[in-house]
């Protein structure tokens, strides 16, 4: 009977950032931008096909493999493909929980099906210790760690969207958030702005999505890599 037990998928370890590629909408420069900041490439299921189409070979592929075309799968070494059969989580979640890296840039997960995109944000919530940034065509989204310092110019749009009940504190915002109780049913914090001073955010619990314009992706990457702001496990 032991021979019929599926082999557990291995963990992908990286000392540099990892680009996690999905099979959703992908802009013409998304993959190159992500790899310039996170040079190791991992795919979630059908994202492997997108990688191959862009002339890139993923180092690992995770998922239930229901979206990976047979012709694409045949081009990838079998020891790089890690099927995970359970259906209780998305391919994004399956891949993210098997990556250990300073930061993960998730591309190809927004701009297509709304239900899939919402499931990605649920995946961020499900793994509060993952240093993952979701890239969209206009914005980037990160599940806030307990404390976050971001270097952003004055009058930068910064939105806070809670997926649970969260209390926050901050410096460097035009509209203060100190001791506000955020809740998806009663209070969100969209379209705040930076005031030009040092931006510091802190939250008492997991559940806050921080959303900034994509032009500031590098600053968000630097903030998440900074171990001094990361203590949640």
N, C-alpha and C positions, 0 to 999 in steps of 0.2 A: 504494500500500500504506500510505503514511503516514496517509492519511485514515481508515484502519481502526484505528489505534492509539488505545486509550482515553485520554481526557484525564485527567491526574493530578488527584486531588482537591486542592483548595486547603487551606492551613493556616488554621485559625481562630485569630486573635490576639486577646487580650483583656488589658486592663490591670487588670481586676478578676477575681475568682473566677468560674469557669464551673461551672454545674450540668450534669452529663451524665446524661441520663435514659434508662433502659432500659425494656424492655417487660415486666419481671418484676413480682413483688409490690411494691405501693406502698401504704404506709400513708396514712391520711387527711390527715396533716399533713406528710408527707415532702417533697413538692415545695415547699410554702411555707417550710418550715424551711431547705431547701437554698438556695432563692433568696434568703432573707434574708441568707445569708452569702456566696453566690456568685451574683450576679444575672444573669449571662449564661446563656442556655439553649441547649444543644446536645443533640440526640437521637441515640441509636444505633438505627437501623432502626425497629422497632416502637415504640420509646419515643416517636416522634413522635406516634403515635396516642394514647398516654397523655397527652402534653402537650396535644394538642387537646381531649381529653376533660375536662381540667382548666381549659380556657379559656385556654391559653397557646400562643403560636406560637413554635416553635423557630427560632433564627437560622440553624441549619445542621443537616443530617441526614446521618450517615455510616453506611455498612453495605452489605451485598449486596442490601438491599431485598426480601428474601424474606418479611419479616414486616410490611411496611408496606401496609396495605389501600389498594386503589385509590382509594376515596372519600377517605381521609385524604391520600393523596399529591396528589390534585387540589386540595386546599385550601391546599397549600404552594407558594410560588413556586418555579419550576423551578431558579432559580439558587441556592436554598438546599439543594437535594438533591444529594448527592455519592455516587453509586454506586461501590462498590469491589468488583469482581467476584471477586477471588481468594478461595479457600476454605481457605487455610492459617491463617487467624486468625479470631477471633470478631469480632462487631460491636463489642463493648466495646473490643477491641484496635484495631480499625480507627479508631474515633472517637478514642480516647485519643492515639494517635500523631499525630493531626492537630490537636491542641489545644496552644496555647502560652499559658499563663496562670499567674498566681501560685499558684493552687491549683485543683484540680478536685474537686467533690463528686459522687460517682457514686451515684445513687439509682435504685431499680428493678432492681437486679442481685442481690438476695439474697431469701431466704425463699420461693423457688419451687422450681425444679429444682436438685438438688444438683450435678449435673454442670455446669450453667451457672455456678453460683456458684464451684465449684472452678476453672473456666476463667477467671473474673475474677481470682482470685488468681494464676493463672499469668500473666495479662496484666500484673499489677503487677510480677511478677518479670521479665517480658520487657522492661519499660521502667523500669529502676531510677531514671532521672532524672525520672520523672513525679511531680509533687506531687499525688498523687491519694488521696482518702479515700473508702472504700467505706462507705456508710451501710446499716446493718441495722436491724431493728426494736428491738433491744436494745443493740447494740454498734456501734462504728465501727472500721474496720481500715485501717491504713496500712502501706505497705512502708517500713521505717525508712531514713532517710538515714544517712550515716556518723555523724552526731552529732545528737542531739535533746534539746532542753530542753522539758519540759512543766510547766505550772503546774496541779497537781492537788492537791486537799485530801487530808489524811491518810486512810488506810484505803480509798483508791480501788483497786478491782480493776484490775490491769494484767497482761495475759497476753502472753507472747512465744512465737510459734510459728514455728520455722524451716522454710523450704522448701528449705534447703540447709545445708551445714556452715558455721557462723558462730560466731565467738568474740565475746563481749560484755564490756563493763564498764559499771558504773552506780553512781550515788549516789541515795539517796532511796527505795530499795526495802527492804522488810522482810527479804527473803531475797536476799542478795548474788548477783550474777551474774559478778563479776570472774573472768576467765580460764576460765570454763566454756566447754566446746565443745558448742554446740547442734547437733543433727542430727535430722532428722525420723525417723530410724530408732532413735536411741538416747537423745536427751534433748530435751525440750521444756520450756517455762517457763510453763505455764498457772497462773492463779490466784495470782500474786504480788500484793502490796499495796504501796501507797505508805506511807512512814513520816512524812509531813508536812513533810519538809525539801525543798529544791530537788531536782527530779528531773532527772538528766542520764543519758542513755544514749549509748553509742558502740559501733559494730560494725566489725569488720575487713573485712567483705565484704557484698555485697548478699545478701538472702535472708531477712531477719527481718521477720515481720509483727508489728506492735504492735497490741493489741486493748484498747480501753477502753470503758466504758459510754457510750452515746450522749449522756447528759447532759453530757458533757465535749467535745462536738463542737467548740464554739467555741474551746476551748483547743488542740485539735489543729490546727484551721485556722490559728490564730495562730502555732503552732510551725512549720508548714510554710512559711508566708509569710515567716518570719524568714530572710532570706538568709544570716545569719551561721551558721546550722546546716546549710546545704545546699551541698555541694561535689561530690557525685557527678554525673557527666555520662553 
